[in-house]
């Protein structure tokens, strides 16, 4: 899942803010996965902070450092 940082598309009823809405997005996606399925979540918001407490029932592995280009 790679949601935009922000979206106010005319197709949406509200406004998407990845920082505010990531828990709901992840919860919705996890319901679609099979047991033991894997969700890879990424976004481009540089100050993004995952809400570990709200998502504590899932096994979370932060691979941010491994995914950054060495020249970044």
Predicted model as a PDB file, atoms N, CA, C, CB and O in Angstrom, pLDDT in the B-factor column:
MODEL        1                                                                  
ATOM      1  N   UNK A   1       0.850  -1.164   0.000  1.00 97.00           N  
ATOM      2  CA  UNK A   1       0.000   0.000   0.000  1.00 97.00           C  
ATOM      3  C   UNK A   1       0.897   1.228   0.000  1.00 97.00           C  
ATOM      4  CB  UNK A   1      -0.968  -0.003   1.217  1.00 97.00           C  
ATOM      5  O   UNK A   1       1.800   1.349   0.828  1.00 97.00           O  
ATOM      6  N   UNK A   2       0.648   2.116  -0.911  1.00 95.00           N  
ATOM      7  CA  UNK A   2       1.433   3.348  -1.011  1.00 95.00           C  
ATOM      8  C   UNK A   2       0.476   4.526  -1.215  1.00 95.00           C  
ATOM      9  CB  UNK A   2       2.473   3.262  -2.183  1.00 95.00           C  
ATOM     10  O   UNK A   2       0.369   5.058  -2.320  1.00 95.00           O  
ATOM     11  N   UNK A   3      -0.219   4.931  -0.149  1.00 95.00           N  
ATOM     12  CA  UNK A   3      -1.190   6.018  -0.283  1.00 95.00           C  
ATOM     13  C   UNK A   3      -0.491   7.362  -0.480  1.00 95.00           C  
ATOM     14  CB  UNK A   3      -2.099   6.076   0.951  1.00 95.00           C  
ATOM     15  O   UNK A   3       0.665   7.536  -0.093  1.00 95.00           O  
ATOM     16  N   UNK A   4      -1.208   8.308  -1.088  1.00 90.00           N  
ATOM     17  CA  UNK A   4      -0.634   9.649  -1.204  1.00 90.00           C  
ATOM     18  C   UNK A   4      -0.562  10.305   0.179  1.00 90.00           C  
ATOM     19  CB  UNK A   4      -1.472  10.523  -2.182  1.00 90.00           C  
ATOM     20  O   UNK A   4      -1.288   9.913   1.093  1.00 90.00           O  
ATOM     21  N   UNK A   5       0.290  11.275   0.323  1.00 94.00           N  
ATOM     22  CA  UNK A   5       0.410  12.001   1.582  1.00 94.00           C  
ATOM     23  C   UNK A   5      -0.880  12.755   1.888  1.00 94.00           C  
ATOM     24  CB  UNK A   5       1.600  12.973   1.533  1.00 94.00           C  
ATOM     25  O   UNK A   5      -1.302  12.856   3.040  1.00 94.00           O  
ATOM     26  N   UNK A   6      -1.491  13.276   0.842  1.00 91.00           N  
ATOM     27  CA  UNK A   6      -2.700  14.077   0.996  1.00 91.00           C  
ATOM     28  C   UNK A   6      -3.517  13.943  -0.280  1.00 91.00           C  
ATOM     29  CB  UNK A   6      -2.363  15.577   1.298  1.00 91.00           C  
ATOM     30  O   UNK A   6      -2.955  13.906  -1.374  1.00 91.00           O  
ATOM     31  N   UNK A   7      -4.839  13.869  -0.150  1.00 89.00           N  
ATOM     32  CA  UNK A   7      -5.706  13.834  -1.322  1.00 89.00           C  
ATOM     33  C   UNK A   7      -7.063  14.426  -0.985  1.00 89.00           C  
ATOM     34  CB  UNK A   7      -5.863  12.397  -1.843  1.00 89.00           C  
ATOM     35  O   UNK A   7      -7.641  14.140   0.063  1.00 89.00           O  
ATOM     36  N   UNK A   8      -7.553  15.244  -1.878  1.00 87.00           N  
ATOM     37  CA  UNK A   8      -8.908  15.764  -1.737  1.00 87.00           C  
ATOM     38  C   UNK A   8      -9.656  15.543  -3.055  1.00 87.00           C  
ATOM     39  CB  UNK A   8      -8.892  17.280  -1.346  1.00 87.00           C  
ATOM     40  O   UNK A   8     -10.345  16.433  -3.553  1.00 87.00           O  
ATOM     41  N   UNK A   9      -9.507  14.365  -3.592  1.00 79.00           N  
ATOM     42  CA  UNK A   9     -10.118  13.981  -4.858  1.00 79.00           C  
ATOM     43  C   UNK A   9     -11.629  14.184  -4.827  1.00 79.00           C  
ATOM     44  CB  UNK A   9      -9.792  12.527  -5.182  1.00 79.00           C  
ATOM     45  O   UNK A   9     -12.270  14.007  -3.791  1.00 79.00           O  
ATOM     46  N   UNK A  10     -12.183  14.554  -5.962  1.00 78.00           N  
ATOM     47  CA  UNK A  10     -13.629  14.744  -6.057  1.00 78.00           C  
ATOM     48  C   UNK A  10     -14.382  13.435  -5.869  1.00 78.00           C  
ATOM     49  CB  UNK A  10     -13.991  15.359  -7.398  1.00 78.00           C  
ATOM     50  O   UNK A  10     -15.572  13.450  -5.555  1.00 78.00           O  
ATOM     51  N   UNK A  11     -13.709  12.305  -6.057  1.00 81.00           N  
ATOM     52  CA  UNK A  11     -14.337  10.993  -5.891  1.00 81.00           C  
ATOM     53  C   UNK A  11     -14.478  10.604  -4.419  1.00 81.00           C  
ATOM     54  CB  UNK A  11     -13.530   9.934  -6.627  1.00 81.00           C  
ATOM     55  O   UNK A  11     -15.181   9.647  -4.093  1.00 81.00           O  
ATOM     56  N   UNK A  12     -13.821  11.332  -3.545  1.00 75.00           N  
ATOM     57  CA  UNK A  12     -13.856  11.041  -2.116  1.00 75.00           C  
ATOM     58  C   UNK A  12     -14.840  11.970  -1.417  1.00 75.00           C  
ATOM     59  CB  UNK A  12     -12.452  11.178  -1.497  1.00 75.00           C  
ATOM     60  O   UNK A  12     -15.062  13.099  -1.853  1.00 75.00           O  
ATOM     61  N   UNK A  13     -15.420  11.485  -0.338  1.00 82.00           N  
ATOM     62  CA  UNK A  13     -16.319  12.329   0.456  1.00 82.00           C  
ATOM     63  C   UNK A  13     -15.531  13.301   1.330  1.00 82.00           C  
ATOM     64  CB  UNK A  13     -17.235  11.461   1.330  1.00 82.00           C  
ATOM     65  O   UNK A  13     -15.978  14.422   1.569  1.00 82.00           O  
ATOM     66  N   UNK A  14     -14.382  12.882   1.799  1.00 88.00           N  
ATOM     67  CA  UNK A  14     -13.587  13.720   2.687  1.00 88.00           C  
ATOM     68  C   UNK A  14     -12.210  13.962   2.112  1.00 88.00           C  
ATOM     69  CB  UNK A  14     -13.474  13.085   4.062  1.00 88.00           C  
ATOM     70  O   UNK A  14     -12.009  13.921   0.898  1.00 88.00           O  
ATOM     71  N   UNK A  15     -11.273  14.214   2.992  1.00 92.00           N  
ATOM     72  CA  UNK A  15      -9.888  14.479   2.626  1.00 92.00           C  
ATOM     73  C   UNK A  15      -9.024  13.393   3.238  1.00 92.00           C  
ATOM     74  CB  UNK A  15      -9.430  15.896   3.097  1.00 92.00           C  
ATOM     75  O   UNK A  15      -9.196  13.041   4.405  1.00 92.00           O  
ATOM     76  N   UNK A  16      -8.091  12.857   2.454  1.00 92.00           N  
ATOM     77  CA  UNK A  16      -7.161  11.848   2.960  1.00 92.00           C  
ATOM     78  C   UNK A  16      -5.892  12.539   3.422  1.00 92.00           C  
ATOM     79  CB  UNK A  16      -6.843  10.777   1.875  1.00 92.00           C  
ATOM     80  O   UNK A  16      -5.289  13.322   2.689  1.00 92.00           O  
ATOM     81  N   UNK A  17      -5.499  12.238   4.644  1.00 93.00           N  
ATOM     82  CA  UNK A  17      -4.239  12.703   5.214  1.00 93.00           C  
ATOM     83  C   UNK A  17      -3.558  11.447   5.725  1.00 93.00           C  
ATOM     84  CB  UNK A  17      -4.447  13.795   6.367  1.00 93.00           C  
ATOM     85  O   UNK A  17      -4.047  10.831   6.672  1.00 93.00           O  
ATOM     86  N   UNK A  18      -2.444  11.050   5.127  1.00 96.00           N  
ATOM     87  CA  UNK A  18      -1.829   9.770   5.458  1.00 96.00           C  
ATOM     88  C   UNK A  18      -1.441   9.686   6.931  1.00 96.00           C  
ATOM     89  CB  UNK A  18      -0.606   9.542   4.590  1.00 96.00           C  
ATOM     90  O   UNK A  18      -1.556   8.616   7.529  1.00 96.00           O  
ATOM     91  N   UNK A  19      -0.991  10.775   7.526  1.00 97.00           N  
ATOM     92  CA  UNK A  19      -0.625  10.723   8.944  1.00 97.00           C  
ATOM     93  C   UNK A  19      -1.852  10.479   9.812  1.00 97.00           C  
ATOM     94  CB  UNK A  19       0.070  12.024   9.369  1.00 97.00           C  
ATOM     95  O   UNK A  19      -1.817   9.647  10.719  1.00 97.00           O  
ATOM     96  N   UNK A  20      -2.904  11.180   9.545  1.00 96.00           N  
ATOM     97  CA  UNK A  20      -4.124  11.051  10.332  1.00 96.00           C  
ATOM     98  C   UNK A  20      -4.855   9.736  10.052  1.00 96.00           C  
ATOM     99  CB  UNK A  20      -5.046  12.223  10.052  1.00 96.00           C  
ATOM    100  O   UNK A  20      -5.411   9.131  10.968  1.00 96.00           O  
ATOM    101  N   UNK A  21      -4.859   9.294   8.801  1.00 96.00           N  
ATOM    102  CA  UNK A  21      -5.712   8.181   8.370  1.00 96.00           C  
ATOM    103  C   UNK A  21      -5.015   6.837   8.202  1.00 96.00           C  
ATOM    104  CB  UNK A  21      -6.345   8.534   7.095  1.00 96.00           C  
ATOM    105  O   UNK A  21      -5.665   5.862   7.827  1.00 96.00           O  
ATOM    106  N   UNK A  22      -3.709   6.753   8.470  1.00 97.00           N  
ATOM    107  CA  UNK A  22      -3.003   5.512   8.165  1.00 97.00           C  
ATOM    108  C   UNK A  22      -3.507   4.311   8.959  1.00 97.00           C  
ATOM    109  CB  UNK A  22      -1.542   5.694   8.421  1.00 97.00           C  
ATOM    110  O   UNK A  22      -3.504   3.196   8.437  1.00 97.00           O  
ATOM    111  N   UNK A  23      -3.931   4.500  10.183  1.00 98.00           N  
ATOM    112  CA  UNK A  23      -4.415   3.356  10.975  1.00 98.00           C  
ATOM    113  C   UNK A  23      -5.648   2.752  10.310  1.00 98.00           C  
ATOM    114  CB  UNK A  23      -4.745   3.791  12.438  1.00 98.00           C  
ATOM    115  O   UNK A  23      -5.731   1.534  10.147  1.00 98.00           O  
ATOM    116  N   UNK A  24      -6.598   3.587   9.928  1.00 96.00           N  
ATOM    117  CA  UNK A  24      -7.807   3.081   9.272  1.00 96.00           C  
ATOM    118  C   UNK A  24      -7.479   2.416   7.938  1.00 96.00           C  
ATOM    119  CB  UNK A  24      -8.810   4.218   9.055  1.00 96.00           C  
ATOM    120  O   UNK A  24      -8.051   1.375   7.610  1.00 96.00           O  
ATOM    121  N   UNK A  25      -6.570   3.002   7.170  1.00 96.00           N  
ATOM    122  CA  UNK A  25      -6.177   2.406   5.894  1.00 96.00           C  
ATOM    123  C   UNK A  25      -5.567   1.027   6.099  1.00 96.00           C  
ATOM    124  CB  UNK A  25      -5.188   3.314   5.162  1.00 96.00           C  
ATOM    125  O   UNK A  25      -5.899   0.078   5.388  1.00 96.00           O  
ATOM    126  N   UNK A  26      -4.677   0.923   7.070  1.00 98.00           N  
ATOM    127  CA  UNK A  26      -4.010  -0.354   7.346  1.00 98.00           C  
ATOM    128  C   UNK A  26      -5.010  -1.378   7.867  1.00 98.00           C  
ATOM    129  CB  UNK A  26      -2.868  -0.162   8.363  1.00 98.00           C  
ATOM    130  O   UNK A  26      -5.000  -2.532   7.439  1.00 98.00           O  
ATOM    131  N   UNK A  27      -5.869  -0.963   8.784  1.00 98.00           N  
ATOM    132  CA  UNK A  27      -6.893  -1.880   9.310  1.00 98.00           C  
ATOM    133  C   UNK A  27      -7.773  -2.417   8.186  1.00 98.00           C  
ATOM    134  CB  UNK A  27      -7.766  -1.169  10.366  1.00 98.00           C  
ATOM    135  O   UNK A  27      -8.046  -3.617   8.137  1.00 98.00           O  
ATOM    136  N   UNK A  28      -8.217  -1.548   7.285  1.00 97.00           N  
ATOM    137  CA  UNK A  28      -9.058  -1.974   6.167  1.00 97.00           C  
ATOM    138  C   UNK A  28      -8.318  -2.969   5.268  1.00 97.00           C  
ATOM    139  CB  UNK A  28      -9.510  -0.757   5.346  1.00 97.00           C  
ATOM    140  O   UNK A  28      -8.887  -3.976   4.847  1.00 97.00           O  
ATOM    141  N   UNK A  29      -7.060  -2.680   4.982  1.00 97.00           N  
ATOM    142  CA  UNK A  29      -6.273  -3.572   4.133  1.00 97.00           C  
ATOM    143  C   UNK A  29      -6.025  -4.917   4.813  1.00 97.00           C  
ATOM    144  CB  UNK A  29      -4.942  -2.916   3.770  1.00 97.00           C  
ATOM    145  O   UNK A  29      -6.069  -5.958   4.158  1.00 97.00           O  
ATOM    146  N   UNK A  30      -5.766  -4.903   6.109  1.00 97.00           N  
ATOM    147  CA  UNK A  30      -5.495  -6.151   6.829  1.00 97.00           C  
ATOM    148  C   UNK A  30      -6.711  -7.074   6.823  1.00 97.00           C  
ATOM    149  CB  UNK A  30      -5.074  -5.851   8.273  1.00 97.00           C  
ATOM    150  O   UNK A  30      -6.559  -8.295   6.825  1.00 97.00           O  
ATOM    151  N   UNK A  31      -7.897  -6.512   6.817  1.00 97.00           N  
ATOM    152  CA  UNK A  31      -9.112  -7.335   6.755  1.00 97.00           C  
ATOM    153  C   UNK A  31      -9.229  -8.077   5.433  1.00 97.00           C  
ATOM    154  CB  UNK A  31     -10.347  -6.470   6.965  1.00 97.00           C  
ATOM    155  O   UNK A  31      -9.905  -9.103   5.353  1.00 97.00           O  
ATOM    156  N   UNK A  32      -8.580  -7.568   4.404  1.00 97.00           N  
ATOM    157  CA  UNK A  32      -8.639  -8.196   3.091  1.00 97.00           C  
ATOM    158  C   UNK A  32      -7.599  -9.297   2.891  1.00 97.00           C  
ATOM    159  CB  UNK A  32      -8.465  -7.155   2.036  1.00 97.00           C  
ATOM    160  O   UNK A  32      -7.715 -10.115   1.979  1.00 97.00           O  
ATOM    161  N   UNK A  33      -6.590  -9.307   3.749  1.00 97.00           N  
ATOM    162  CA  UNK A  33      -5.519 -10.293   3.619  1.00 97.00           C  
ATOM    163  C   UNK A  33      -5.931 -11.653   4.172  1.00 97.00           C  
ATOM    164  CB  UNK A  33      -4.268  -9.804   4.332  1.00 97.00           C  
ATOM    165  O   UNK A  33      -6.779 -11.753   5.060  1.00 97.00           O  
ATOM    166  N   UNK A  34      -5.324 -12.673   3.638  1.00 96.00           N  
ATOM    167  CA  UNK A  34      -5.494 -14.013   4.201  1.00 96.00           C  
ATOM    168  C   UNK A  34      -4.726 -14.086   5.519  1.00 96.00           C  
ATOM    169  CB  UNK A  34      -5.001 -15.118   3.200  1.00 96.00           C  
ATOM    170  O   UNK A  34      -3.844 -13.265   5.770  1.00 96.00           O  
ATOM    171  N   UNK A  35      -5.056 -15.064   6.360  1.00 91.00           N  
ATOM    172  CA  UNK A  35      -4.256 -15.239   7.581  1.00 91.00           C  
ATOM    173  C   UNK A  35      -2.773 -15.385   7.207  1.00 91.00           C  
ATOM    174  CB  UNK A  35      -4.746 -16.490   8.394  1.00 91.00           C  
ATOM    175  O   UNK A  35      -2.436 -16.060   6.234  1.00 91.00           O  
ATOM    176  N   UNK A  36      -1.924 -14.770   7.962  1.00 92.00           N  
ATOM    177  CA  UNK A  36      -0.475 -14.749   7.718  1.00 92.00           C  
ATOM    178  C   UNK A  36      -0.096 -13.989   6.455  1.00 92.00           C  
ATOM    179  CB  UNK A  36       0.050 -16.162   7.625  1.00 92.00           C  
ATOM    180  O   UNK A  36       1.019 -14.131   5.954  1.00 92.00           O  
ATOM    181  N   UNK A  37      -1.027 -13.176   5.934  1.00 95.00           N  
ATOM    182  CA  UNK A  37      -0.717 -12.347   4.769  1.00 95.00           C  
ATOM    183  C   UNK A  37       0.254 -11.242   5.153  1.00 95.00           C  
ATOM    184  CB  UNK A  37      -2.001 -11.746   4.169  1.00 95.00           C  
ATOM    185  O   UNK A  37       0.463 -10.969   6.335  1.00 95.00           O  
ATOM    186  N   UNK A  38       0.844 -10.613   4.151  1.00 97.00           N  
ATOM    187  CA  UNK A  38       1.841  -9.573   4.365  1.00 97.00           C  
ATOM    188  C   UNK A  38       1.377  -8.285   3.711  1.00 97.00           C  
ATOM    189  CB  UNK A  38       3.215 -10.000   3.811  1.00 97.00           C  
ATOM    190  O   UNK A  38       1.042  -8.265   2.527  1.00 97.00           O  
ATOM    191  N   UNK A  39       1.360  -7.226   4.478  1.00 98.00           N  
ATOM    192  CA  UNK A  39       1.056  -5.897   3.952  1.00 98.00           C  
ATOM    193  C   UNK A  39       2.331  -5.075   4.027  1.00 98.00           C  
ATOM    194  CB  UNK A  39      -0.115  -5.209   4.747  1.00 98.00           C  
ATOM    195  O   UNK A  39       2.942  -4.954   5.088  1.00 98.00           O  
ATOM    196  N   UNK A  40       2.720  -4.524   2.914  1.00 96.00           N  
ATOM    197  CA  UNK A  40       3.865  -3.614   2.884  1.00 96.00           C  
ATOM    198  C   UNK A  40       3.301  -2.216   2.717  1.00 96.00           C  
ATOM    199  CB  UNK A  40       4.885  -3.975   1.726  1.00 96.00           C  
ATOM    200  O   UNK A  40       2.652  -1.914   1.716  1.00 96.00           O  
ATOM    201  N   UNK A  41       3.549  -1.367   3.697  1.00 97.00           N  
ATOM    202  CA  UNK A  41       3.017  -0.004   3.714  1.00 97.00           C  
ATOM    203  C   UNK A  41       4.157   0.964   3.484  1.00 97.00           C  
ATOM    204  CB  UNK A  41       2.292   0.306   5.054  1.00 97.00           C  
ATOM    205  O   UNK A  41       5.190   0.885   4.149  1.00 97.00           O  
ATOM    206  N   UNK A  42       3.976   1.870   2.550  1.00 95.00           N  
ATOM    207  CA  UNK A  42       4.987   2.910   2.332  1.00 95.00           C  
ATOM    208  C   UNK A  42       4.279   4.224   2.047  1.00 95.00           C  
ATOM    209  CB  UNK A  42       5.949   2.532   1.159  1.00 95.00           C  
ATOM    210  O   UNK A  42       3.112   4.245   1.656  1.00 95.00           O  
ATOM    211  N   UNK A  43       4.989   5.300   2.245  1.00 94.00           N  
ATOM    212  CA  UNK A  43       4.473   6.617   1.892  1.00 94.00           C  
ATOM    213  C   UNK A  43       5.653   7.566   1.765  1.00 94.00           C  
ATOM    214  CB  UNK A  43       3.444   7.132   2.950  1.00 94.00           C  
ATOM    215  O   UNK A  43       6.778   7.232   2.139  1.00 94.00           O  
ATOM    216  N   UNK A  44       5.389   8.734   1.243  1.00 90.00           N  
ATOM    217  CA  UNK A  44       6.464   9.693   0.984  1.00 90.00           C  
ATOM    218  C   UNK A  44       6.497  10.866   1.950  1.00 90.00           C  
ATOM    219  CB  UNK A  44       6.340  10.214  -0.402  1.00 90.00           C  
ATOM    220  O   UNK A  44       7.233  11.829   1.734  1.00 90.00           O  
ATOM    221  N   UNK A  45       5.711  10.793   3.005  1.00 93.00           N  
ATOM    222  CA  UNK A  45       5.690  11.881   3.983  1.00 93.00           C  
ATOM    223  C   UNK A  45       6.919  11.760   4.878  1.00 93.00           C  
ATOM    224  CB  UNK A  45       4.378  11.853   4.833  1.00 93.00           C  
ATOM    225  O   UNK A  45       7.028  10.816   5.660  1.00 93.00           O  
ATOM    226  N   UNK A  46       7.823  12.688   4.770  1.00 90.00           N  
ATOM    227  CA  UNK A  46       9.115  12.591   5.470  1.00 90.00           C  
ATOM    228  C   UNK A  46       8.998  12.604   6.991  1.00 90.00           C  
ATOM    229  CB  UNK A  46      10.004  13.721   5.041  1.00 90.00           C  
ATOM    230  O   UNK A  46       9.851  12.042   7.677  1.00 90.00           O  
ATOM    231  N   UNK A  47       7.963  13.231   7.522  1.00 95.00           N  
ATOM    232  CA  UNK A  47       7.803  13.280   8.984  1.00 95.00           C  
ATOM    233  C   UNK A  47       6.777  12.264   9.485  1.00 95.00           C  
ATOM    234  CB  UNK A  47       7.387  14.685   9.418  1.00 95.00           C  
ATOM    235  O   UNK A  47       6.261  12.399  10.595  1.00 95.00           O  
ATOM    236  N   UNK A  48       6.483  11.257   8.680  1.00 96.00           N  
ATOM    237  CA  UNK A  48       5.486  10.257   9.035  1.00 96.00           C  
ATOM    238  C   UNK A  48       5.902   9.480  10.290  1.00 96.00           C  
ATOM    239  CB  UNK A  48       5.265   9.295   7.865  1.00 96.00           C  
ATOM    240  O   UNK A  48       7.060   9.093  10.445  1.00 96.00           O  
ATOM    241  N   UNK A  49       4.944   9.266  11.166  1.00 96.00           N  
ATOM    242  CA  UNK A  49       5.151   8.461  12.377  1.00 96.00           C  
ATOM    243  C   UNK A  49       4.046   7.416  12.441  1.00 96.00           C  
ATOM    244  CB  UNK A  49       5.158   9.357  13.674  1.00 96.00           C  
ATOM    245  O   UNK A  49       2.869   7.753  12.565  1.00 96.00           O  
ATOM    246  N   UNK A  50       4.427   6.157  12.357  1.00 97.00           N  
ATOM    247  CA  UNK A  50       3.469   5.062  12.449  1.00 97.00           C  
ATOM    248  C   UNK A  50       2.929   4.981  13.875  1.00 97.00           C  
ATOM    249  CB  UNK A  50       4.123   3.716  12.031  1.00 97.00           C  
ATOM    250  O   UNK A  50       3.682   5.117  14.839  1.00 97.00           O  
ATOM    251  N   UNK A  51       1.642   4.764  13.999  1.00 98.00           N  
ATOM    252  CA  UNK A  51       1.008   4.632  15.316  1.00 98.00           C  
ATOM    253  C   UNK A  51       1.128   3.169  15.756  1.00 98.00           C  
ATOM    254  CB  UNK A  51      -0.507   5.092  15.277  1.00 98.00           C  
ATOM    255  O   UNK A  51       0.209   2.375  15.557  1.00 98.00           O  
ATOM    256  N   UNK A  52       2.259   2.827  16.350  1.00 98.00           N  
ATOM    257  CA  UNK A  52       2.524   1.455  16.777  1.00 98.00           C  
ATOM    258  C   UNK A  52       1.499   0.971  17.799  1.00 98.00           C  
ATOM    259  CB  UNK A  52       3.926   1.349  17.361  1.00 98.00           C  
ATOM    260  O   UNK A  52       1.098  -0.192  17.777  1.00 98.00           O  
ATOM    261  N   UNK A  53       1.084   1.851  18.680  1.00 98.00           N  
ATOM    262  CA  UNK A  53       0.136   1.461  19.722  1.00 98.00           C  
ATOM    263  C   UNK A  53      -1.207   1.045  19.115  1.00 98.00           C  
ATOM    264  CB  UNK A  53      -0.066   2.615  20.719  1.00 98.00           C  
ATOM    265  O   UNK A  53      -1.768   0.018  19.498  1.00 98.00           O  
ATOM    266  N   UNK A  54      -1.716   1.826  18.184  1.00 98.00           N  
ATOM    267  CA  UNK A  54      -3.006   1.515  17.563  1.00 98.00           C  
ATOM    268  C   UNK A  54      -2.933   0.259  16.704  1.00 98.00           C  
ATOM    269  CB  UNK A  54      -3.479   2.689  16.719  1.00 98.00           C  
ATOM    270  O   UNK A  54      -3.951  -0.394  16.474  1.00 98.00           O  
ATOM    271  N   UNK A  55      -1.742  -0.082  16.230  1.00 98.00           N  
ATOM    272  CA  UNK A  55      -1.562  -1.244  15.361  1.00 98.00           C  
ATOM    273  C   UNK A  55      -0.835  -2.378  16.079  1.00 98.00           C  
ATOM    274  CB  UNK A  55      -0.794  -0.848  14.106  1.00 98.00           C  
ATOM    275  O   UNK A  55      -0.252  -3.247  15.431  1.00 98.00           O  
ATOM    276  N   UNK A  56      -0.865  -2.374  17.392  1.00 98.00           N  
ATOM    277  CA  UNK A  56      -0.071  -3.310  18.188  1.00 98.00           C  
ATOM    278  C   UNK A  56      -0.460  -4.778  18.003  1.00 98.00           C  
ATOM    279  CB  UNK A  56      -0.192  -2.952  19.631  1.00 98.00           C  
ATOM    280  O   UNK A  56       0.328  -5.660  18.346  1.00 98.00           O  
ATOM    281  N   UNK A  57      -1.620  -5.057  17.485  1.00 96.00           N  
ATOM    282  CA  UNK A  57      -2.004  -6.463  17.298  1.00 96.00           C  
ATOM    283  C   UNK A  57      -1.334  -7.094  16.083  1.00 96.00           C  
ATOM    284  CB  UNK A  57      -3.511  -6.577  17.158  1.00 96.00           C  
ATOM    285  O   UNK A  57      -1.451  -8.300  15.867  1.00 96.00           O  
ATOM    286  N   UNK A  58      -0.644  -6.298  15.300  1.00 96.00           N  
ATOM    287  CA  UNK A  58       0.061  -6.806  14.127  1.00 96.00           C  
ATOM    288  C   UNK A  58       1.560  -6.859  14.389  1.00 96.00           C  
ATOM    289  CB  UNK A  58      -0.235  -5.934  12.898  1.00 96.00           C  
ATOM    290  O   UNK A  58       2.096  -6.093  15.190  1.00 96.00           O  
ATOM    291  N   UNK A  59       2.219  -7.771  13.702  1.00 96.00           N  
ATOM    292  CA  UNK A  59       3.677  -7.819  13.753  1.00 96.00           C  
ATOM    293  C   UNK A  59       4.174  -6.753  12.782  1.00 96.00           C  
ATOM    294  CB  UNK A  59       4.241  -9.262  13.388  1.00 96.00           C  
ATOM    295  O   UNK A  59       3.904  -6.827  11.583  1.00 96.00           O  
ATOM    296  N   UNK A  60       4.887  -5.780  13.289  1.00 97.00           N  
ATOM    297  CA  UNK A  60       5.353  -4.675  12.462  1.00 97.00           C  
ATOM    298  C   UNK A  60       6.871  -4.695  12.423  1.00 97.00           C  
ATOM    299  CB  UNK A  60       4.833  -3.317  12.997  1.00 97.00           C  
ATOM    300  O   UNK A  60       7.539  -4.772  13.454  1.00 97.00           O  
ATOM    301  N   UNK A  61       7.393  -4.624  11.220  1.00 96.00           N  
ATOM    302  CA  UNK A  61       8.840  -4.541  11.045  1.00 96.00           C  
ATOM    303  C   UNK A  61       9.125  -3.289  10.226  1.00 96.00           C  
ATOM    304  CB  UNK A  61       9.420  -5.833  10.347  1.00 96.00           C  
ATOM    305  O   UNK A  61       8.685  -3.179   9.082  1.00 96.00           O  
ATOM    306  N   UNK A  62       9.847  -2.361  10.797  1.00 94.00           N  
ATOM    307  CA  UNK A  62      10.190  -1.119  10.118  1.00 94.00           C  
ATOM    308  C   UNK A  62      11.428  -1.353   9.257  1.00 94.00           C  
ATOM    309  CB  UNK A  62      10.431   0.031  11.141  1.00 94.00           C  
ATOM    310  O   UNK A  62      12.505  -1.637   9.781  1.00 94.00           O  
ATOM    311  N   UNK A  63      11.279  -1.234   7.950  1.00 93.00           N  
ATOM    312  CA  UNK A  63      12.395  -1.432   7.021  1.00 93.00           C  
ATOM    313  C   UNK A  63      12.761  -0.120   6.320  1.00 93.00           C  
ATOM    314  CB  UNK A  63      12.040  -2.512   5.975  1.00 93.00           C  
ATOM    315  O   UNK A  63      13.324  -0.125   5.226  1.00 93.00           O  
ATOM    316  N   UNK A  64      12.438   0.984   6.956  1.00 88.00           N  
ATOM    317  CA  UNK A  64      12.690   2.296   6.359  1.00 88.00           C  
ATOM    318  C   UNK A  64      14.148   2.458   5.957  1.00 88.00           C  
ATOM    319  CB  UNK A  64      12.294   3.401   7.327  1.00 88.00           C  
ATOM    320  O   UNK A  64      14.442   2.828   4.820  1.00 88.00           O  
ATOM    321  N   UNK A  65      15.053   2.189   6.871  1.00 87.00           N  
ATOM    322  CA  UNK A  65      16.479   2.414   6.581  1.00 87.00           C  
ATOM    323  C   UNK A  65      16.974   1.538   5.436  1.00 87.00           C  
ATOM    324  CB  UNK A  65      17.319   2.147   7.830  1.00 87.00           C  
ATOM    325  O   UNK A  65      17.806   1.975   4.641  1.00 87.00           O  
ATOM    326  N   UNK A  66      16.472   0.305   5.341  1.00 88.00           N  
ATOM    327  CA  UNK A  66      16.883  -0.590   4.260  1.00 88.00           C  
ATOM    328  C   UNK A  66      16.314  -0.158   2.912  1.00 88.00           C  
ATOM    329  CB  UNK A  66      16.450  -2.014   4.568  1.00 88.00           C  
ATOM    330  O   UNK A  66      16.837  -0.544   1.867  1.00 88.00           O  
ATOM    331  N   UNK A  67      15.251   0.638   2.928  1.00 83.00           N  
ATOM    332  CA  UNK A  67      14.615   1.026   1.669  1.00 83.00           C  
ATOM    333  C   UNK A  67      15.095   2.369   1.135  1.00 83.00           C  
ATOM    334  CB  UNK A  67      13.129   1.072   1.850  1.00 83.00           C  
ATOM    335  O   UNK A  67      14.759   2.744   0.011  1.00 83.00           O  
ATOM    336  N   UNK A  68      15.875   3.093   1.925  1.00 81.00           N  
ATOM    337  CA  UNK A  68      16.379   4.392   1.474  1.00 81.00           C  
ATOM    338  C   UNK A  68      17.638   4.244   0.621  1.00 81.00           C  
ATOM    339  CB  UNK A  68      16.669   5.290   2.674  1.00 81.00           C  
ATOM    340  O   UNK A  68      18.519   3.441   0.929  1.00 81.00           O  
ATOM    341  N   UNK A  69      17.707   5.007  -0.423  1.00 81.00           N  
ATOM    342  CA  UNK A  69      18.901   5.040  -1.267  1.00 81.00           C  
ATOM    343  C   UNK A  69      20.046   5.609  -0.437  1.00 81.00           C  
ATOM    344  CB  UNK A  69      18.663   5.890  -2.569  1.00 81.00           C  
ATOM    345  O   UNK A  69      19.845   6.576   0.298  1.00 81.00           O  
ATOM    346  N   UNK A  70      21.242   5.034  -0.536  1.00 83.00           N  
ATOM    347  CA  UNK A  70      22.385   5.543   0.242  1.00 83.00           C  
ATOM    348  C   UNK A  70      22.689   7.022  -0.013  1.00 83.00           C  
ATOM    349  CB  UNK A  70      23.615   4.726  -0.073  1.00 83.00           C  
ATOM    350  O   UNK A  70      23.257   7.696   0.846  1.00 83.00           O  
ATOM    351  N   UNK A  71      22.317   7.519  -1.178  1.00 82.00           N  
ATOM    352  CA  UNK A  71      22.581   8.923  -1.503  1.00 82.00           C  
ATOM    353  C   UNK A  71      21.505   9.865  -1.023  1.00 82.00           C  
ATOM    354  CB  UNK A  71      22.742   9.081  -2.972  1.00 82.00           C  
ATOM    355  O   UNK A  71      21.601  11.073  -1.236  1.00 82.00           O  
ATOM    356  N   UNK A  72      20.456   9.323  -0.361  1.00 61.00           N  
ATOM    357  CA  UNK A  72      19.329  10.161   0.102  1.00 61.00           C  
ATOM    358  C   UNK A  72      19.743  11.008   1.263  1.00 61.00           C  
ATOM    359  CB  UNK A  72      18.126   9.305   0.495  1.00 61.00           C  
ATOM    360  O   UNK A  72      18.935  11.775   1.787  1.00 61.00           O  
TER     361      UNK A  72                                                      
ENDMDL                                                                          
END                                                                             
